[in-house]
Amino acid sequence: MRLMTVAALTAALLSGLALSAGEPGVNKPQGSYARTKDDTLTRFTFNSGDIHYFSEGPLGKLELEADYAVTKDGKNLYGRIRTVKEGAGPAKGDLFSFAFKINGDTLTITDWKGTGFLALAADLQGEYKREAKKE
């Protein structure tokens, strides 16, 4: 069963990469979005094809980078962890996906799914506020 789940997420990731490659109208998140929940700061920073994830709280610090793509309809994001810079839990190659919506300065993440440690990361769902650009 787990092998089928990994295969399905891999297919979805590859499909997402193919759908967003060169698509001019794809709604890709850009910039940094953060929130503090349960004394833990969580930040997603989206660049053209990378996500930088950072969290720090009572359970420690976690920092990682991932590749990502967005579906053609701009509603779902699929990714693969490329590097774990600090912390334990997620591993290189873990897959994840989530639905997202951007409304003004608010990024809402729902339907979080993933392999490995990330399968337990449902607490990442919710609203994040855009952070001001650093100069």
Residue, then its C-alpha position, 0 to 999 in steps of 0.5 A: m500500500r505504501l509503495m502505491t502511495v509513493a508511486a501515486l505521489t511521484a506520478a502527481l509530482l511529475s505530472g505537476l512539473a509537466l503541467s507548470a513548465g512554461e505555462p504563462g498563467v500558472n498561479k505560483p506562490q512567490g515571496s515569504y509567508a509566515r505564522t506563529k502557532d503553538d509558540t512555533l514560527t513557521r515560514f515558507t519562502f517561495n522562489s521560481g522553483d524552490i521552497h525554503y522552509f523554516s520552523e523554530g519552536p519548543l520542538g527545535k529548529l527545522e530548515l529545508e529546501a525543496d523543489y516544487a511545481v504547481t498544477k495548471d489550474g494553480k490550485n495544488l502544489y507538489g514538491r520533493i525535499r532536496t536538502v535538509k539543512e538543519g533538524a531531524g524528521p524529514a529526509k531528502g527525497d520525501l514527497f509532499s503536496f497541498a492545495f493552496k489559495i492566495n487571497g491578498d496577503t494571505l496564503t491558505i494551505t489545505d489538504w497536506k499530504g506527504t511521505g515519510f515524516l511529512a505525512l504527519a505534518a497536517d499541522l502545517q495547514g492553515e493561514y500564513k501572512r505575507e512578510a515584507k520583502k527584506e532589502 
